[in-house]
Amino acid sequence: MHWDHRVGRRLKLRDLNILLAVAEAGSMAKAATSLAISQPAISRAIADMEHTLGVTLFDRSPQGVEPTPYGRALLKRGVAVFDELKQGVQDLEFLVDPTTGELWIGSTPGLAEGIILAVIDRLSRQYPRIVFHIVPTGLLAQYEDLRGRRIELGFAGTTGPVSEEDMNLEVLFEEPLVVVAGVDNPWTRRRKIALPDVVNEPWTWPAAGTVVDALVREAFRASGVEPPRATVYAESYSMRIRLAATGRFLAILPTSVMRFSKSPAGIKVLPVRLPTTHRRIGIISLRNRTLSPLAQLFVKTAREIARSSNGR
């Protein structure tokens, strides 16, 4: 299929917009309602695209429409086209007024309360009109959100290289996990603690089966003891911090929660080594997608904060 006058002159942005609306709605009638145009106009636009391209874009049925493999291929590029246009407009707005803009960021919970919080604190002081959207999500979901252009940057901890060929990873720093306890917990008065010493204490850490759970278990086994069963499994860092602050629980946290902001009130890091729990913390972006000026500013600030923290 050649990009000649038959395609280049006939396929318009309006047609791609209709294609995306039909795919999202799952029916031409619903797409017509959302776009505030008639259903015959929708049907005619899809039929004209199919005639121009020489392929069937949707399978029709009484239940609605479903994109064919040809339709899905065009939809994938269509999402990128409209995202680039949107980014272009936002880039112009940012160049006119660099103190405004919106940025969508995917992050695991711990990083949102660590390095990302530190970057937002600095930028929001300089540019109070910038709006940040933080999407709490895991690594695999971030890949899909980046591909779908729902976020522009992802932040995650990894124990190896990014396996996705269409993703870039810029490592900012490496961090181990740490053990924390309430300031009134007797263990805070010890200068040196080995994991076997505290194996029978009540613990709280992330859900069973997660990467952090596996790292903690590996740390106990590397210390010569079987890992205990945690008393409380919780993804919420604030819950684990509050449980530790009661003085009754030991909790596992990423170093970045303590590192890039003031230490949460009522808890203290214990002198327990967890050498097998190091993770690489980095920024993930979609390869071949040009970052907006605001995203570039966020990345630049994250590098500066990570570098200054490494020097401390």
C-alpha positions in Angstrom: 0.0 0.0 0.0 1.7 3.2 -1.2 1.4 6.6 0.5 0.2 8.4 -2.6 -2.6 10.7 -3.5 -5.1 7.9 -3.0 -4.3 7.6 0.7 -2.4 10.8 1.6 -5.0 13.2 0.2 -8.1 11.3 1.3 -7.3 10.2 4.8 -7.9 13.1 7.2 -7.5 13.7 10.9 -11.3 13.8 11.2 -11.4 10.2 9.8 -8.8 9.0 12.4 -10.8 10.8 15.2 -14.0 8.9 14.0 -12.0 5.6 13.9 -10.8 6.1 17.5 -14.3 7.0 18.7 -15.9 4.0 17.1 -13.3 1.6 18.6 -13.7 3.2 22.0 -17.5 3.1 22.0 -17.8 -0.3 20.4 -20.7 0.9 18.2 -21.2 3.4 15.5 -24.4 4.7 17.2 -22.6 5.4 20.4 -19.7 7.0 18.6 -22.1 9.3 16.7 -23.6 10.4 20.1 -20.2 11.1 21.6 -19.1 13.1 18.5 -22.5 14.8 18.1 -22.8 13.8 14.4 -25.2 11.5 12.7 -24.7 7.7 12.6 -24.9 7.7 8.7 -22.0 10.1 8.7 -20.0 7.8 11.0 -20.8 4.7 8.8 -19.9 6.6 5.6 -16.6 7.8 7.1 -15.6 4.3 8.1 -16.7 2.9 4.7 -14.7 5.5 2.9 -11.6 4.7 4.9 -12.0 1.0 4.2 -12.4 1.7 0.5 -9.3 4.0 0.5 -7.1 1.6 2.4 -8.5 -1.5 0.7 -9.0 -3.4 4.0 -11.8 -4.0 6.5 -11.3 -2.0 9.6 -14.2 -3.3 11.7 -16.1 -6.5 12.0 -19.8 -5.8 12.3 -22.4 -7.7 14.4 -25.7 -7.1 16.1 -23.8 -6.5 19.3 -21.6 -3.7 17.8 -18.3 -3.5 16.1 -14.8 -4.9 16.8 -11.6 -3.8 15.2 -10.0 -6.2 12.8 -6.2 -6.7 12.8 -6.0 -4.0 10.2 -8.2 -1.7 12.3 -6.0 -2.4 15.4 -2.9 -1.5 13.5 -4.3 1.8 12.3 -5.7 2.5 15.8 -2.3 2.1 17.3 -0.8 4.7 15.0 -3.8 6.9 15.4 -3.4 7.1 19.2 0.2 8.2 18.6 -0.8 10.8 16.0 -3.3 12.5 18.3 -0.9 12.2 21.3 1.8 14.0 19.3 -0.6 16.7 18.2 -1.7 17.2 21.8 1.9 17.3 23.0 2.7 19.8 20.3 0.0 22.1 21.5 1.2 21.7 25.1 4.8 22.3 24.0 3.7 25.6 22.5 1.8 26.6 25.6 4.8 25.7 27.8 7.1 27.8 25.6 4.7 30.7 25.8 4.4 30.2 29.6 6.8 27.7 31.2 5.1 28.1 34.5 2.0 26.1 33.5 1.2 22.7 32.2 0.1 19.2 33.2 2.2 16.0 33.6 0.9 12.5 34.0 3.3 10.1 35.9 3.0 6.5 36.7 4.6 5.3 39.9 4.8 2.5 42.4 3.6 3.7 45.9 7.0 3.9 47.5 8.5 6.1 44.8 5.5 8.4 44.9 6.3 9.0 48.5 10.0 9.4 47.9 11.8 10.8 44.9 8.6 11.9 43.1 7.4 13.7 46.2 10.8 15.5 46.4 10.7 16.5 42.7 7.1 17.8 42.9 7.9 19.7 46.1 10.8 21.6 44.4 9.0 22.2 41.1 5.7 23.3 42.7 7.6 25.9 44.6 9.1 27.3 41.4 6.0 26.8 39.2 2.9 26.7 41.4 0.5 26.6 38.4 1.9 23.2 37.1 -0.5 20.3 37.7 0.9 16.8 38.4 -1.2 13.7 38.0 0.3 10.7 39.9 -1.1 7.3 38.8 -0.3 4.6 41.3 0.5 1.4 39.4 2.9 -1.4 39.0 5.7 -1.8 36.4 3.7 -3.9 33.9 0.7 -1.6 34.0 3.1 1.4 33.5 4.3 -0.2 30.2 0.7 -0.4 29.0 -0.1 3.2 30.1 3.0 4.5 28.4 2.1 2.7 25.2 -1.5 4.0 25.4 -0.1 7.5 26.0 -2.0 7.7 29.3 1.2 8.7 31.2 4.3 10.3 29.9 6.8 9.0 32.5 7.0 5.9 34.7 8.9 5.4 37.9 9.7 2.0 39.2 12.2 -0.2 41.0 13.7 -3.1 39.1 16.2 -5.8 39.9 17.3 -6.2 36.2 17.2 -4.5 32.8 13.9 -3.5 31.2 12.8 -6.4 29.1 10.5 -4.4 26.8 12.2 -3.4 23.6 10.0 -0.3 23.1 10.9 1.2 26.6 13.8 3.2 27.9 15.1 3.0 31.4 17.3 5.7 33.0 18.6 4.5 36.4 18.7 7.3 38.9 20.1 5.4 41.9 20.2 2.1 43.7 18.6 1.5 47.0 18.2 -1.3 49.5 15.1 -1.9 51.7 15.4 -0.9 55.3 13.8 -2.1 58.6 12.1 0.5 60.7 10.5 0.6 64.2 8.7 3.0 66.4 11.0 5.3 68.4 9.9 3.7 71.6 10.6 0.2 70.4 13.4 -1.4 72.5 15.2 -2.5 69.3 16.0 1.2 68.5 18.4 1.2 71.4 20.6 -1.5 69.8 23.7 -0.5 67.8 23.8 -3.7 65.8 21.1 -6.1 64.9 21.1 -9.2 62.7 18.0 -10.6 61.0 18.0 -13.8 63.1 17.7 -11.6 66.2 14.3 -10.2 65.1 12.9 -13.2 63.2 10.2 -13.7 65.9 9.0 -10.1 66.0 5.7 -9.0 64.5 6.4 -7.8 61.0 4.6 -5.8 58.3 5.6 -5.7 54.6 4.0 -5.7 51.1 1.6 -8.4 49.9 2.8 -12.0 49.5 4.0 -12.8 46.0 5.2 -9.3 45.3 8.8 -8.4 44.3 9.5 -6.8 47.7 8.1 -9.9 49.5 10.5 -12.1 47.5 13.4 -9.8 48.3 12.7 -9.8 52.1 12.4 -13.6 52.1 15.7 -13.9 50.3 17.3 -11.6 52.8 16.2 -13.8 55.7 17.4 -16.9 54.0 20.8 -15.3 53.2 21.1 -14.6 57.0 20.6 -18.3 57.7 17.0 -18.3 58.9 13.7 -19.0 57.3 11.6 -15.9 56.8 8.7 -15.4 59.2 5.2 -15.0 58.1 4.3 -11.3 58.4 1.6 -10.3 60.8 0.3 -7.6 58.4 0.7 -7.6 54.6 -0.1 -4.1 53.3 0.7 -2.3 50.1 0.1 1.1 51.8 3.3 2.6 53.0 1.4 5.0 55.4 -0.2 2.0 57.0 3.1 0.2 57.6 4.6 3.4 58.9 1.7 3.9 61.4 1.9 0.3 62.5 5.7 0.6 63.1 5.1 3.9 65.0 2.9 2.1 67.6 6.1 0.4 68.7 4.7 -3.1 68.3 5.7 -3.9 64.7 8.9 -3.9 62.6 8.2 -2.7 59.1 10.0 -2.9 55.7 10.3 0.3 53.7 12.2 1.5 50.6 15.2 3.7 51.6 13.8 6.4 49.3 10.8 7.0 51.6 13.3 8.0 54.3 15.9 9.5 52.0 14.2 12.2 49.9 11.9 13.7 52.6 11.8 14.2 56.3 11.7 10.9 58.1 8.1 10.0 59.0 7.3 11.0 62.5 7.6 8.3 65.2 9.8 5.8 63.4 13.5 5.1 63.2 15.7 3.0 60.8 17.2 0.0 62.6 20.8 -1.1 62.0 19.8 -4.2 60.2 21.6 -5.0 56.9 19.5 -6.2 54.0 22.2 -6.6 51.4 20.2 -8.8 49.0 17.4 -6.2 48.6 19.1 -3.6 46.4 16.9 -2.4 43.5 17.6 0.0 40.7 15.3 3.0 40.7 14.7 4.7 37.4 12.5 6.6 35.0 10.8 4.7 32.3 9.7 6.3 29.0 8.4 5.1 25.7 11.2 4.7 23.1 11.0 7.1 20.1 8.4 9.3 21.9 9.7 12.9 22.3 9.2 14.0 25.9 7.4 17.3 26.4 9.4 20.2 27.9 7.6 19.8 31.2 8.5 16.1 31.3 12.1 16.9 30.4 12.1 19.5 33.3 10.8 16.8 35.7 13.5 14.3 34.6 16.2 17.0 34.9 15.1 17.8 38.5 14.9 14.1 39.4 18.5 13.7 38.3 19.6 16.7 40.3 17.9 15.5 43.5 19.1 12.0 43.1 22.7 13.2 42.5 22.7 15.5 45.5 21.2 12.7 47.7 24.0 10.3 46.5 26.5 12.9 47.7 25.2 13.0 51.2 
